[in-house]
Amino acid sequence: MKTFSINTLGCKVNQYESQQIRQLLEQLGLKHIEMPNKPDLIIVNTCCVTHTASAKSRQYIRKAQKLSPNATIVVCGCLPSIQTAELNGLDENLCLIRRREELAGKLSQITTGEASFSNSQEFSLRQDTVIKTEYDDNFRRKKYLASYAELPSLTSFKGHTRAFLKIQDGCDGYCSYCIVPKTRPFVHSKPVDSALQEARDLVAAGHKEIVITGVFLGAYGQQTVRRKSWPSNQNDNLANLLDELAQIPGLARLRLSSLEPSDVTPRLLDVFCKHRNIMPHLHLSLQSGSNAILKKMCRQYNSDDFREKVELIKTRLDRPAITTDIIVGFPTETEADYEQTVALAKEVGFAKMHVFTFSMRKGTAAANMQDTVDTKVIKERSKILRELDRNLQSAYRQQFTGETAEVLLENSTNRPRGRAERYFYVYLNSSTDRLRANDLVKVKLLQNGKDGVIGEAISNGNLGA
């Protein structure tokens, strides 16, 4: 094999792991090419958090089979890790790698021709009707963790200005709507020294911004995500790591991915205030503003907890961008429950809301719940919330017009754009030959637009160098 391509679905964690796969294959001597070229090896890194994500994964597989019928297609990620009929009907020449800890070894064998797995039971498709994890056997956690580190630490995040750095994996929280504890059941964290070295390497590769990510980021350094089982209800391991990361020379920006309210500790906010290169942006997953719904979701907080943490954040940080996720139409959600979500969203003044319509996911507790919400009602509630989201985003951006912001450019086309410190998009009102993607530019914010702020560059792109 000489060439490969990677198709990635899903979250930042999947995107990070695809970069690890890319780096491993390059170390094995293969060249990365993009479709519709015909690579010898095609990796489909799947997602199955919703039925829609599973369907998209299957579409990618079928597209790969059609465009490159002679290629070896490896299917990895979350979908093969659970026994499900969702992969039935696909050609049997696929290599399904069900256990992540075996991915590096299997890829090495496949690319060098040392093994063929087309007839292996481990890679065969199964006619299962009940979702269960591949880790329901006697596979030991110790063995899993010992072999998991075979994928290489990243030295670059190719094709992106911002680099993701995964420091935590696994969840055993079992929110009632979520399949992730069955696809990533073992909670573990990257050692501090390894995380720091990887961040240094990413900075050396030219990345000015690093986004710290994980499946349950606030559980960094813990062996479970269930706070009641922690030695202390407050976990400052993430804050302590962030403090060290922020001191890496040349790292212009640090940003955190999704947190829960209880992950925001006084120590974490102290670290935010201490380092100017930590962006004033916190993504706090709300899901619902109704305590009754949050309880049925098995979330580890209530609406008052959320409200109190937002108030604390706003006392410590200057106009922070607080973004969130909301699920509309969870089983038994009443009009009153929904109105509580709307009211809390207005109260917080989110900088952005990701609005998801509830989708029953086979294999989760919520799939068996009664009193489902009518599809038309869900659609109407989602429409109202998305309109509110647009209004809240615009109102949040408006307060910064007339000020300056530092923008990390993502392109250098006729309309250059990039992210400001508080994550909203900034579009430069004119292009310039002096600016390139990955430049960190000081920009005068002139006018609030439809999906971002229009600004004028007032620096040469060397900020943070």
Stockholm file with secondary structure:
# STOCKHOLM 1.0

chainA/1-465         MKTFSINTLGCKVNQYESQQIRQLLEQLGLKHIEMPNKPDLIIVNTCCVTHTASAKSRQYIRKAQKLSPNATIVVCGCLPSIQTAELNGLDENLCLIRRREELAGKLSQITTGEASFSNSQEFSLRQDTVIKTEYDDNFRRKKYLASYAELPSLTSFKGHTRAFLKIQDGCDGYCSYCIVPKTRPFVHSKPVDSALQEARDLVAAGHKEIVITGVFLGAYGQQTVRRKSWPSNQNDNLANLLDELAQIPGLARLRLSSLEPSDVTPRLLDVFCKHRNIMPHLHLSLQSGSNAILKKMCRQYNSDDFREKVELIKTRLDRPAITTDIIVGFPTETEADYEQTVALAKEVGFAKMHVFTFSMRKGTAAANMQDTVDTKVIKERSKILRELDRNLQSAYRQQFTGETAEVLLENSTNRPRGRAERYFYVYLNSSTDRLRANDLVKVKLLQNGKDGVIGEAISNGNLGA
#=GR chainA/1-465 SS CCEEEEEECSSHHHHHHHHHHHHHHHHTTCEECCTTSCCSEEEEEECCSSHHHHHHHHHHHHHHHHHCTTSEEEEEESGGGEECGGGTTSCTTCEECCCGGGHHHHHHHHHHTSCCCTTCGGGSCCCCCSCEETTSSSCCHHHHHHHHTTSCCCSCCTTCSEEEEEEEECCCCCCTTCCHHHHSCCCEECCHHHHHHHHHHHHHTTCSEEEEEESSGGGTTCSCSCGGGSSSSCCCHHHHHHHHHTTSTTCCEEEECCBCGGGCCHHHHHHHHHCTTBCSEEEBCCBCSCHHHHHHHTCSCCHHHHHHHHHHHHHHSSSCEEEEEEEECCTTCCHHHHHHHHHHHHHHTCSEEEEEECCCCTTSGGGGCSSCCCHHHHHHHHHHHHHHHHHHHHHHHHTTTTSEEEEEESCCSSSCEEECTTSCEEEESSCCTTCCTTCEEEEEEEEECSSSEEEEECSCSBTTC
#=GC SS_cons         CCEEEEEECSSHHHHHHHHHHHHHHHHTTCEECCTTSCCSEEEEEECCSSHHHHHHHHHHHHHHHHHCTTSEEEEEESGGGEECGGGTTSCTTCEECCCGGGHHHHHHHHHHTSCCCTTCGGGSCCCCCSCEETTSSSCCHHHHHHHHTTSCCCSCCTTCSEEEEEEEECCCCCCTTCCHHHHSCCCEECCHHHHHHHHHHHHHTTCSEEEEEESSGGGTTCSCSCGGGSSSSCCCHHHHHHHHHTTSTTCCEEEECCBCGGGCCHHHHHHHHHCTTBCSEEEBCCBCSCHHHHHHHTCSCCHHHHHHHHHHHHHHSSSCEEEEEEEECCTTCCHHHHHHHHHHHHHHTCSEEEEEECCCCTTSGGGGCSSCCCHHHHHHHHHHHHHHHHHHHHHHHHTTTTSEEEEEESCCSSSCEEECTTSCEEEESSCCTTCCTTCEEEEEEEEECSSSEEEEECSCSBTTC
//
